[in-house]
Amino acid sequence: MGTRTALVSLLVTAMVLLSGCSGAPSEAPAMTSAQLTTTTATTASETTALATSPPTPTTTGEPQHGDNLLYTTEVNASSAMAADASKRADFTELTAAQQALFNQTYNCSCYVVQEEFRFNDDDRIEYVNYEGRWYFLRVAIV
């Protein structure tokens, strides 16, 4: 019986130790919006790497329930041209507010809390041609 008790004790101890590794909260504090960073490519190889595996975008500000978020993703021309013409626009055709939002999300590679592009707007622009490249405007809602 002594061996069996020792074995059970060992198994219980192992389970307790391993349970601390699975699902236990991290000691590290959560990042605040002030600590968020962005990634900028400086060479052609970095640009290629970012284009094939883009970083997970962060969010400007702290979004609230119902907020519309905007993020731009570069797409190939064939994807943009496959969309209806009413869903495509040249950057110069956007309003000044839309251009400012596009530039903000383009420059920070992050989601931007905004009101210009609405998630439920069936008529909104989805593809923008900017400096000869096409970008998909991803609108998400919190």
The 8 nearest C-alpha neighbors of each residue, nearest first, counted from 0:
[[1, 3, 2, 4, 5, 6, 7, 8],
 [0, 2, 4, 3, 5, 6, 7, 8],
 [3, 1, 5, 0, 4, 6, 7, 8],
 [2, 4, 6, 0, 5, 1, 7, 8],
 [5, 3, 7, 1, 6, 2, 8, 0],
 [4, 6, 8, 2, 3, 7, 9, 1],
 [5, 7, 9, 3, 8, 4, 2, 10],
 [8, 6, 10, 4, 9, 5, 11, 3],
 [9, 7, 5, 11, 6, 10, 12, 4],
 [8, 10, 6, 12, 7, 11, 5, 13],
 [9, 11, 13, 7, 12, 8, 14, 6],
 [12, 10, 14, 8, 13, 9, 7, 15],
 [11, 13, 9, 15, 10, 14, 8, 16],
 [12, 14, 10, 16, 11, 15, 17, 9],
 [15, 13, 11, 17, 12, 16, 18, 10],
 [16, 14, 12, 18, 13, 17, 11, 19],
 [15, 17, 13, 14, 18, 19, 12, 20],
 [18, 16, 14, 19, 20, 15, 13, 21],
 [17, 19, 15, 21, 20, 16, 14, 22],
 [18, 20, 17, 23, 16, 21, 15, 22],
 [21, 19, 17, 18, 23, 22, 16, 24],
 [22, 20, 18, 19, 23, 17, 24, 16],
 [21, 23, 24, 20, 19, 18, 25, 17],
 [22, 24, 19, 21, 20, 25, 18, 26],
 [25, 23, 22, 26, 27, 19, 21, 20],
 [24, 26, 27, 23, 28, 22, 29, 20],
 [25, 27, 28, 24, 23, 29, 20, 19],
 [28, 26, 25, 29, 24, 30, 23, 31],
 [29, 27, 26, 30, 25, 31, 24, 34],
 [30, 28, 31, 27, 25, 26, 34, 32],
 [31, 29, 34, 28, 32, 35, 33, 27],
 [30, 32, 33, 34, 29, 35, 28, 61],
 [31, 33, 35, 34, 60, 30, 59, 61],
 [34, 32, 31, 35, 30, 36, 60, 59],
 [35, 33, 31, 32, 30, 36, 29, 37],
 [36, 34, 32, 33, 31, 37, 30, 57],
 [37, 35, 34, 38, 57, 33, 107, 32],
 [36, 38, 107, 39, 108, 35, 109, 57],
 [39, 37, 40, 36, 54, 108, 107, 49],
 [38, 40, 41, 37, 46, 108, 107, 45],
 [41, 39, 45, 46, 42, 38, 49, 43],
 [40, 42, 39, 45, 43, 46, 44, 38],
 [43, 41, 45, 44, 40, 46, 47, 39],
 [42, 44, 46, 45, 47, 41, 40, 48],
 [45, 43, 47, 46, 42, 48, 40, 41],
 [46, 44, 48, 40, 42, 47, 43, 49],
 [45, 47, 43, 49, 40, 44, 48, 50],
 [46, 48, 44, 50, 45, 49, 43, 51],
 [49, 47, 45, 51, 46, 50, 52, 44],
 [48, 50, 53, 46, 52, 47, 51, 45],
 [51, 49, 47, 48, 52, 53, 46, 73],
 [50, 52, 48, 49, 47, 53, 46, 54],
 [51, 53, 49, 50, 48, 54, 47, 55],
 [54, 52, 49, 50, 51, 55, 48, 56],
 [55, 53, 56, 52, 49, 38, 108, 37],
 [54, 56, 53, 57, 109, 108, 52, 37],
 [57, 55, 109, 54, 108, 110, 58, 70],
 [56, 58, 109, 110, 55, 59, 35, 108],
 [59, 57, 110, 109, 111, 60, 56, 61],
 [60, 58, 111, 110, 112, 61, 57, 32],
 [59, 61, 58, 32, 62, 112, 111, 33],
 [60, 62, 63, 59, 58, 32, 112, 31],
 [63, 61, 66, 60, 112, 64, 141, 58],
 [62, 64, 66, 65, 61, 141, 67, 112],
 [63, 65, 141, 66, 62, 140, 67, 61],
 [64, 66, 141, 140, 63, 67, 62, 68],
 [67, 65, 141, 63, 140, 64, 62, 68],
 [68, 66, 140, 113, 139, 112, 114, 117],
 [67, 69, 112, 139, 111, 138, 110, 113],
 [68, 70, 138, 111, 110, 137, 112, 139],
 [69, 71, 110, 137, 104, 136, 109, 138],
 [72, 70, 136, 135, 134, 137, 105, 104],
 [71, 73, 135, 134, 74, 70, 136, 137],
 [72, 74, 134, 133, 135, 71, 75, 132],
 [75, 73, 134, 133, 72, 135, 76, 78],
 [74, 76, 77, 78, 133, 79, 73, 132],
 [75, 77, 79, 78, 80, 133, 74, 132],
 [76, 78, 80, 79, 75, 81, 74, 82],
 [79, 77, 81, 76, 80, 75, 74, 82],
 [78, 80, 76, 81, 77, 82, 126, 133],
 [79, 81, 77, 82, 78, 76, 83, 84],
 [80, 82, 78, 79, 77, 83, 76, 84],
 [83, 81, 80, 79, 84, 86, 78, 87],
 [82, 84, 85, 86, 81, 87, 80, 79],
 [85, 83, 87, 86, 82, 80, 88, 81],
 [84, 86, 83, 87, 124, 122, 88, 82],
 [85, 87, 124, 125, 84, 83, 126, 82],
 [88, 86, 126, 84, 85, 124, 127, 125],
 [89, 87, 127, 92, 128, 90, 126, 124],
 [88, 90, 128, 92, 91, 127, 129, 87],
 [89, 91, 129, 92, 93, 128, 127, 88],
 [90, 92, 89, 93, 98, 94, 88, 129],
 [93, 91, 89, 90, 88, 94, 98, 95],
 [94, 92, 91, 90, 97, 98, 95, 89],
 [93, 95, 97, 96, 98, 92, 91, 99],
 [94, 96, 98, 97, 99, 93, 100, 91],
 [97, 95, 99, 94, 98, 100, 115, 93],
 [96, 98, 94, 100, 99, 95, 93, 101],
 [99, 97, 101, 95, 96, 100, 93, 102],
 [98, 100, 96, 102, 97, 101, 103, 95],
 [101, 99, 103, 97, 102, 98, 104, 96],
 [100, 102, 98, 104, 103, 99, 105, 97],
 [103, 101, 105, 99, 100, 104, 106, 98],
 [102, 104, 100, 106, 101, 105, 99, 107],
 [103, 105, 107, 101, 108, 106, 109, 102],
 [106, 104, 102, 108, 103, 107, 101, 71],
 [107, 105, 103, 104, 108, 102, 109, 101],
 [106, 108, 104, 109, 105, 103, 37, 38],
 [109, 107, 104, 105, 106, 56, 37, 110],
 [110, 108, 56, 57, 107, 58, 104, 70],
 [109, 111, 58, 70, 69, 68, 57, 59],
 [112, 110, 69, 68, 59, 58, 113, 104],
 [111, 113, 68, 67, 59, 62, 66, 69],
 [112, 114, 67, 68, 111, 115, 69, 116],
 [113, 115, 116, 67, 117, 112, 66, 68],
 [116, 114, 113, 97, 117, 96, 100, 67],
 [117, 115, 114, 123, 118, 138, 113, 69],
 [116, 118, 120, 119, 115, 67, 114, 138],
 [117, 119, 138, 120, 139, 140, 67, 116],
 [118, 120, 117, 121, 123, 116, 122, 140],
 [121, 119, 117, 122, 123, 118, 116, 124],
 [120, 122, 123, 119, 118, 117, 124, 86],
 [123, 121, 120, 124, 86, 85, 125, 119],
 [122, 124, 120, 121, 125, 116, 86, 117],
 [123, 125, 86, 87, 126, 122, 88, 85],
 [124, 126, 136, 86, 135, 87, 123, 127],
 [127, 125, 135, 87, 134, 124, 136, 79],
 [128, 126, 88, 134, 89, 133, 90, 87],
 [127, 129, 133, 89, 132, 90, 131, 88],
 [128, 130, 132, 90, 131, 127, 133, 89],
 [129, 131, 132, 128, 90, 133, 89, 127],
 [130, 132, 129, 128, 133, 89, 76, 127],
 [133, 131, 129, 128, 130, 134, 73, 76],
 [132, 134, 128, 127, 74, 73, 76, 129],
 [135, 133, 73, 127, 72, 126, 74, 71],
 [134, 136, 126, 72, 71, 125, 137, 73],
 [137, 135, 71, 125, 70, 126, 138, 134],
 [136, 138, 70, 69, 135, 71, 139, 125],
 [139, 137, 69, 68, 118, 136, 67, 70],
 [140, 138, 68, 67, 118, 137, 69, 141],
 [139, 141, 67, 66, 65, 68, 118, 138],
 [140, 65, 64, 66, 63, 139, 67, 62]]
